[in-house]
Amino acid sequence: MFEIFRKYVEGRIALTEGQYGRLQSFCIIKKLRKKQYLLQEGDTWRYHAFITKGCMRTYSIDEKGLEHIIYFGIENWWIGDKESLTFNQPSKYNIDAVEDSEVVLFTDSNFNLACKEIPAFNDMINNILQRSFAKSQSRIQAAISYTAEEKYLNFLNKYPGFATRIPQSMIASYLGITPRP
């Protein structure tokens, strides 16, 4: 699984073999079965997670028992709870596998050490965070201004392969709409 992560990094920055060795020394490999949790609400998130295989989701469950999906992640995407990690507080979210999945985990301290020791890796992570923030703004704008149909069509346009991997009910939850019967 580290090789998949390495190819991801190689597509963005150039590192030495020694730097790749250092990154690999920090990795924890985890396999998850479909519906298995990576994080449960109430636990404190302590990792940076990169998905090498499968599909995962981040979601909360409200007082009525309804799921509210805030994020899907697939191969070559990152997943986690930044708020829980940053503020060292219990998570409001669950993260589980929509499909059998594999992730490369870095403890927060090792991740920060990698960013400090490998400036190009730090620059790559900062670029990812900037793009993630911009995508979050775009998603919020769509959520508050698009009709249900526009939200769905926008989702299909942005993520064409998701409709075949993710149940319609989960897509509806992510979009904040009720699926058609």
Residue pairs with C-beta under 8 A, 6 or more apart in sequence:
1 29
1 52
1 53
1 102
1 103
1 104
2 23
2 24
2 27
2 29
2 104
4 52
4 53
4 75
4 76
4 104
5 23
5 27
5 50
5 52
5 104
6 20
6 23
6 24
8 50
8 76
9 15
9 20
9 23
9 121
9 124
12 124
12 127
13 120
13 121
13 123
13 124
14 120
15 23
15 118
15 120
15 121
19 117
19 118
19 120
19 121
22 114
22 117
22 118
23 114
23 118
23 121
26 106
26 107
26 110
26 111
26 113
26 114
27 104
27 105
27 106
28 47
28 104
28 105
28 106
28 107
29 102
29 103
29 104
29 105
30 38
30 102
30 103
30 105
31 100
31 101
31 102
32 38
32 54
32 56
32 96
32 97
32 100
32 101
32 102
32 103
33 97
33 100
34 97
34 98
34 99
34 100
35 96
35 97
36 96
36 97
37 94
37 95
37 96
38 49
38 56
38 79
38 95
38 96
38 97
38 103
39 45
39 80
39 81
39 84
39 91
39 93
39 94
39 95
40 91
40 94
41 60
41 61
41 90
41 91
41 92
41 93
41 94
42 90
42 91
43 90
43 91
44 84
44 88
44 89
44 90
44 91
45 80
45 81
45 84
45 85
45 91
46 85
46 107
46 108
47 80
47 85
47 105
47 106
47 107
47 108
47 111
48 78
48 80
48 85
48 105
48 106
48 108
48 111
49 78
49 79
49 80
49 95
49 103
49 104
49 105
49 106
50 76
50 77
50 78
50 103
50 104
50 105
50 106
51 73
51 74
51 75
51 76
51 77
51 78
51 79
51 101
51 102
51 103
52 75
52 76
52 102
52 103
52 104
53 75
53 100
53 101
53 102
54 74
54 75
54 97
54 98
54 99
54 100
54 101
54 102
55 72
55 73
55 74
55 97
55 98
55 99
55 101
55 165
55 166
56 72
56 73
56 74
56 79
56 95
56 96
56 97
56 98
56 101
56 103
57 69
57 71
57 72
57 73
57 95
57 96
57 98
57 166
57 170
57 174
58 69
58 70
58 71
58 73
58 79
58 81
58 93
58 94
58 95
59 67
59 68
59 69
59 70
59 93
59 94
59 95
59 96
59 173
60 67
60 68
60 70
60 92
60 93
60 94
61 67
61 68
61 94
62 68
66 173
67 170
67 173
68 173
68 176
69 170
69 173
69 174
70 93
70 174
71 79
71 174
72 98
72 159
72 162
72 166
72 170
72 174
73 79
74 161
74 162
74 165
78 128
78 132
79 95
79 103
80 95
81 91
81 92
81 93
81 95
83 89
83 91
83 92
84 90
84 91
84 92
84 93
85 108
98 165
98 166
98 170
99 165
106 114
114 121
115 121
115 122
115 125
116 122
142 150
142 151
142 154
143 151
143 175
143 176
146 154
148 175
148 177
148 178
151 175
151 176
151 177
152 171
152 175
152 177
155 162
155 171
155 174
155 175
156 162
156 163
162 171
163 171
168 179
169 179
171 179
172 178
172 179
